[in-house]
Amino acid sequence: MISSRRVAGHAVYGFACVLAAVTLVVAGSAHKLLGAADATGKGIAINGSPDVGAMNILVMGLESRTNFYGQPLSAQQLLETHSGSEQAVVDQEVGAQDTDTLILIHIFAGGQKAVGISIPRDDLVTYPSPTYLGITEGKIDQAYDYAYNLSLQQTYGSSMSQNERYLKANQAGEAFEIATVQAVTGVHIDHFVEENIIGFYYLAKAFGGIEVCIKPAAAQGGLPYAANLTDYDPLTDTDNSGFNAYRDGYDGHKGGAQYLHLDAAQSLAYVRSRDTLPGVDIGRTKRQQAVIDYVVWKLKHEGVFSDYTLLSSLVGTASQYIITDSTFDLLDFAGDMRALSGSHITFDTLPISGQVNNMQLNGSSQDVNTIDLPYVQQYVKAAFSSPPSAKKAGSRAKKTKTAPAPPPSTVTVDVYNGSDTNGLAADVSSALTALGYKAGTVANSSAQSQTVQQGTEVFYGAGASANAAKIAADFSTTATALASLPAGQVEVLLGSTATAVPSGLASASPSATGSAASASASAAAATDDGATGGSVTVAANAKYGIPCVY
């Protein structure tokens, strides 16, 4: 017989990988985290899907200000999550059932590696079938809401209880969102995990807060400062999340990349911020992915949820805030996933081909992303391809001799910005010079001859192939020879979907390395400022390996 403590440990890691490590990233949750599978498995059934081995898991974070039974969050919960007033929720003035966050996770066979792709919520798609009010086209995040409202309309006046009606509505939303994502990505979804807004708050609270690294973005959009350090936009007088890095210990006089420990409310605000970030919603996915890195480290090294008594106390109302498909055997999944670590989980964002502002769509003016469907499906297929097979025990691979890369100091790197993220070329150039490369031209893409693609491209002249290959690897691409480049020259052309310095390069930026070098002094001087958040903890970089993001 398996002891309850051992079962709890398996369940914890299974939930950790799915809920914390891949879903703890949004305005959406893992309220009072773990319990038995029957506490959360109230979603639709996806028959024939595996619980071990290779699989695809869709993570959905709802914008909803209600639980899964249609009951509004309490006034205190709304206050804690900066989510509007109780009356506004009752009047349906805030918080639809849109999936603010969609992350498609592929677990490779063996459970030791995984890749997640964030799907921008504003992607314009054609739905697999007409839905509420006959709508056939809309944003990908609206699929859930349309099917949810259609279900409520169909069950209105029936003998079903409120709990039954709203649970059925959520199941309709789950089924239609899954069908929509499958149609867009071209891959089958085996399981899903769904949560709503309050749960993240409770999970972050159980963690004792979340550790993040944040750096200021270049001033943009007419703002005179790095707006991403708060979520307040003075041009529109809006603040969607209440995030404020200064309140949590960010030293504006020092500037640069800094490490903060956020309390539960500010942790939620951090991952919900979007309007002041480079790339807006696309930029927000970088924060979500950075939080995952911290959570995986925390669970792997500190066993936050290894205490069965603590787990039992957290079970409480899990079913109000977390739902999985009813066919997901979490204990089997947990056993298969125990070897997964943060270093073996990689994240990406689905590319877009363009953006349209103020598009008339389903009776209102909306900002949307356009996508190239064949390219998107090719992109997902490539990301989810099986990793190279492990060599058989006892076999000896034939080593191929390769010439060592020349010292970085002998190579000049030009960086051209083909994205809409202001200052990104300069940030990439700074990161490369921190690695020892000589800074070359830094300019917009119009200053060079190549056509901007969605993904970043790396080109090289004679003698620089090995260095270019190293640089290209940080952008998850390959390098291409370009005859027009001089010997010893590398050119980085940032793609149209680029929003931030890759984490491998970001950790080498002058501000980040400088912060790490002064960790002991800063950590010793750090004190709680008495505000809602916590103190600056610069030493976190060495401890957690958290990427610094905007």
N, C-alpha and C positions, 0 to 999 in steps of 0.2 A: 504493500500500500504506500502511495506517495504521501509524504507528510504535508500538512497544510502549509508549512513554511516553504517547503520546496516548490509546491504548486504556485504559491504566491510569487516566489522568485522568478519562475518561468513566465507567469502572467505579467509580472512587472516588466520584464525585458521585452516581451512581445508587444505590450501596450507602449512601452517606451519607444521601441523602434517605429511603431506605426503612429501612435498618438503624439508622444513627446517629440521623438526625433524627426518625424516627418510631418506632423500636423500641428505641433506647438508653434506655429509660425504666423498665426493670423489673428485677426480679430475673431477668433474662433476656437478652440479650447480643448479641454480635457478635464472638465469639472470633476472634482473629487475623485480623481483618476481611477483607480482600478477596482474591480469587483469581479464578480463572476461574469462569464460571457453572456448569460441570459439577462444580465442587467442592461446590456447595451445592444444585443443582437436583435433589435426590433425592426430592422430594415428589410428591404426586399430580399428574396432568395436569388442567388446566382448559382444555379445548379451546375455541377460538373467542374467547378473550379478547384484547383489544388490548394492545400493549406501548407504544403512544403514544396521545395523546389522552386523553379522559375515561375514568377507570377507578376501581374500588374495590379497595383493598388491605387485607387483614386481617392485622394484626400480632398474633402469639401469643407470649407469654413464658411458658414452662413452669416450673412449680415444681420440676421434676425434678432430682434429685441424681445423675443418670446422663447419659452421652452418648446419642446416638441409636442406639447399638448395644447398649444395656443394661448397659454397663460403668460401675460406680460411679466418681465423681470420686475423685481421690487424697486421702489424708489431708491433704496440704499444701493442695490446692485447697479442701477442705471447711473447713480452718482459715481460709484467706484470705477465704472468703466467708461465714463465720459460719453454716455450713449443717449442723452436726451432726457426729457421728463417723462414721468409715468403717464401723464395725460396725453402727451404727444404720441406715445406708443399705442394707447387705447384708441386714439383718433386716427391711427395709421398714418401719422405724419412723418415718421422716421422708421427705418429698418424694415425693408421688404425681405422676402425670402431668397434674395439673390446669393449666389455663391461668390462671395468676395474673394475667396482664395480657392484655386484649383491647382493641385500638384499631382502629377501622374508619376508614380514610383514604380520602377522595374526592379524586382529582386532577382538577381541571377541565381541559377541553380547552385545549391550548396549553402545559400544564405550568408555568404561572406562578403558579398559586394552588392551595392545597390546604386541606382542612378535616379534622380528625381528631376522632372521638368516642370517648372512653373508655367501655367498657361495664363497669359494676361487676360484679365476679366473683361476688357473692352473689345476683344476680338470679335469682329462681325462675322456671323456664320449663318448658314441656311439650316434650319432645324430638320430632323429626319422626317417629321410629319407635322401637319398643322396643329396648333395648340390653342390656348386660351384666346377667344375672340378671332380664331382663324389665322393667327399670326404665324408666318412661315419663316421670317428672317429677324434676327436681332442679335444682341450681344450674347456671348457664350454663357455668361454668368446669369442671364435672365431665364434660361431654359427651366431651371428649377422652379422659379417663382411662377412662371406661366402655367406649368403643369400643376403646381400646388393650388393655385387659385381656381383652375378648372375643376379639380377634384372637389374643393369646397363648394363650388357652385352646384356640382352634380349631387352632392349628399345633403344639400340644404333642405331642411324640412323632413329628413328621414328619421327613422327611429334610432339611429346611431347616437351614442353619447358623444359629448364634446371630445373626450380623449380619443375615442375611436375615429371620429371624423378627422381630427388633426393629425393623428398618426398615419391614417390612410393618405392624407394630403401630402405628408412628408414622403411617404413611400412612392407616390406618384411623381414628386419632384426628383427623388433619387433615380427612379427608372428613366425619366426623360433626360436628366442631366448626363447620366451614364451613356445613354444612346447618342446624345449629341457629341460628347467627347470622343466616343468610339468612331463616329462618322467623320469627325475632324482629323483625328490622329491616325486612324487606320489600324489601331490595335485593340484587342479584346481586353476588357477590364474584368479581372477575376474577383476582386473584393473592393470594398470601399469603407472609409471611415469618415464620419460626418460629425461636425460639432458646431455649436453656436457660440455667441460672443462672450458669455460670462465665464465659460470653462477655462479659457486661457488665464484669466485673472486668478482663479483658484489654483491652477497648476503652478503658476509663477509664485504664488504665495507659499505653496508647499515647498518649493525649491528655496525659499528664502530670498527670492529675487533672481534676476538674470544679469549676467555679466556681458557687457557689450563694448565694442570699440567703435568710436565714431570720429569722423574727420569732417571738417567743414568743406562744403562744395563751393565752387566759384559762384560769385554773385550772378544772378540770372533773372530774366523776366522783368527787368526794371527795378529789382530790389537792390539796395545799397550794401547788402551783407550776405553772409552765408545762411540762407534761409532755412536750410535743413536742420539746423541746431534747435529749431522750435518748429511747431506745426502751425504757428500763427502767420497768416499772410496779410500784411497791412493793406495790400492793394485791393483785396476783396473783403477784408475785415472778417475772415473766417478762421476757425481753429477746429478741425474735425476730431482731434484725438486728445489734445491737451499736453502733447509731448513738449518738454522743455529741458534741454541738456544742461543749461546753466543752473537750473534749480537742482539738478542732480550732481553738481560738482564740476561741471566743465569750466575750465579756466580760460576765459576769453582773452586775457592778456597774454597767456602762453601760446594759445592757438595750437594748430596742428592736430594730429591724431591723439586721442586720449581715451583711456579705459574707464568706464563707469560701471558701478553696481546699481542697478535700478530696482526699486521695490516693485510689488506686483502691479500697482496701477500704472506706473510709468513704463513697466515692461510691456504692458498691453498697448499703451500709447505709442511706444517705440515702433511696434510692428504694424500699427494701424495708420501711422502717418503716411501721407502720400503727396498732398498738394504742393509742398515745398521741396520735394525731392527731385533730383535730376531723373527724368524719365517718368515721373509721377508713379503710376501703378507698376510699371516695369521696374522702376527704381526701388519700389517697396519690396519686391521679391528678394533683392539683395540683402535687405535687413532680415527678412524671414529666414533666409538660408544661413546667415551668420548666427542667428539664434540657435538653429539646429546644431551647428558645430559645438556650441557651448553645452547644449542639453545632452548630446551624445557623450561628450567628455564627462560631464557630471555623473550621468548614470553609470558609465563604464568604470570610472575611477573612485567614486565616492559612495556608490550604492545607496542613493537617496531613498529609494523605496524598498530596501531589503528588510525593513522592519514590518513584520506581519501585523502588529498592533496598529502601526500608523496606517497601513493599507486599509485595515478594517474600518478605521475611523474616517477614511476618505471615500468609502464606497457610497454612503448615504444616498445622494440623489443623482448618481451618475447617469441614469437613464433619461434624465431631463435634459442633459447637455451633450451626450455622446450617443451616436448610433452607428452600428456596423451592420453589414448584411447578415442575415440570419444563418447563412451557410459558412461563416468564417469561424473555423475552430482555432481560437487564439492560443490555446495551450500547445497544440501541434506546431503552430506557427512559431511560438516562442522558442520551442526546443530547437527548431531549425535555424533560428536567427541568433543564437547566443554568441557566435563568433563575429558578428558584425560589429565593427568599430567605426568611430567617426571618420578616420582616415580612409575608410573604404566606401564612404557615401559621397557621391559627387552630385552637384546641382547645376542646372542650366535653366534658361528661360526660352520658351518657344519664340522663334523669330517672327517679326511682323514685316510686312512689305511697305507699309505707309500708315498715315494717320489722317483722319478727316474730322475736322471740328464742326460743330453745329449742324450735323447731318439730321435731316428730318426722318425720324424712324419711329414707327408705331405711335404716331400722335404727339411726339415731343422732339425737341432739338437735343441731340446727343453727340458726344465725342466718341469716335470709334477707331479701332485699329483694323486695317485691311490685311488679309493674309493670302499667301499663295498656297492653295491647298495641296497641290502635288509636292511642292517643296517642303511644306510642313510635315507631310506624311513620310517623305524620304528622310527628313531630319530626325524624326522620332524613331524610325526603323533603324537608322544608323546608330543612334544613341543606345538603343535597347538590344543591339546585336550581342551575341554571346561573347564573353571575354575569351582570350586564347586558352586552349586546353592546357591543363597542367601536365608537365612531363612525367612519364612513368617513373616509378621508383627504380633506382639503379641505373637509369639511362644517363648517358653523358652527352650533353648538347655540344655541338661543334662551335667553338667560339670564332666569331668573325672579328678580325682586327680592324679597328677604325682609327683614323688619325685623330689625335686629340684636338679639341677646339682651340684656336688661338686665344691668347689672353683677351678679355673684354676691352682692355685699354687700347687694343690695336684696331678695334672695330667702331665705326661711327654709325649711329642709328638715327634715321629721320622718322618722325611720327606725324602722320596726317590724320586729321579728324573728319571722318565721313559720317559721324553721328550728329544728333541734335543736342548732345550733352556738352555744354560750354566748358572749356578748360580741360577736357578729358585728354587731349593730346599732350598738354603740358604735364598732366599728372603721370601719364604713362612714360613720358620722357624722363621725368624726375626719378621714377622707380627704376628705369633702366640705367641711368647714370649712377644710382646708388649701388648697382651691381658692378660698376666699373666701366661701363660702356661710355664712349665719347658722345656727347649730345650733338645731334645734327640739326637739321631744319625741323621746326615745330610750326605747323600751319594747318589751315583747312584743306580739305581734299581737292579743292579747285586749283591748288598750287602744284599738283602733280598730274601725271597723264593716265593713270589707271582708272577704270570704272569702279565706283564704290559698290560693293556687294553687301548682303545682309550680315554676313560673318566677317570678322577681321581677317585680313590677308597680310602675309609677310613675304617680302621679296629680298633677294640678295645678289651682290656682285661677286666677282671672282675671289676665292679665298675666304669667304664668309659663310659658307654653307652650314658648317657645324654650329656656329653661333646663332645663325638664323633659325636652325632647327630647334635649338634650346628655347629661343624666344617664342617661336610658333607654338611650342608645346604648352606654354602658359596660356595661350589663347585657344587651346584645343583645336589647332589647325596644323597644317604642314607648310613648309616654306617652298617658294618657287624662285628659280633663277630668273634674273631680269638683265638682259644684255646692256641696257642703257645705264645701269648702276655702275659706278666706279668700283675698282677692287677694294675689298675691305669695308664695303658699305652695305647696310641693311635698311630696308624701308618697311615700316609698319603702317598699313592703311586700315584705320579703325572702321569696322562695318557700321551700317546704318542702325543696327540694333544694339550696339555697344552702349553701356550706361555707366560702367565703372572699371577701374583698374582690376585685372584678374587677381584673385587672392594670393597667388604665388608671387606676383610682382608687388602687390600692395604691401606685403609684409616686409619688403626690402626698401620701401620709400624712406627718405630722410627723416620725416616726422615720426614714422613708426619706429625706425631703428634708434633714433635719438631718444624716444620715449623709453624704449626697452633698456637703453644704456643707463638711463638715469632712474631706473626702476626703484632701486633701494632708497634713494633720497626722497623720491616722490611718495613712495608707499609709506615711509616713515612719517612724512609730513601730512599725509591724508587724514582728514578728520571729518566726521559726519557734520554736515552743515545745518542739521536740524530741519531741513525741508522734507518734502514728500519722499525724495529719493535717498541715495546714499552718497558715498564718497568716491573720489577718483582712486582707482587701484591700477596704476600703470603696470605693475608686475604681472598683470593678467596675461599679457601677450606670451610670456615665457611659459606660463602655467597652462593655458588653455589652447593657445594657437588660434585665437579668434581672428578672423580677417577683419581689417578695418574697412568700414563702408561709410557712405554718405548718410 
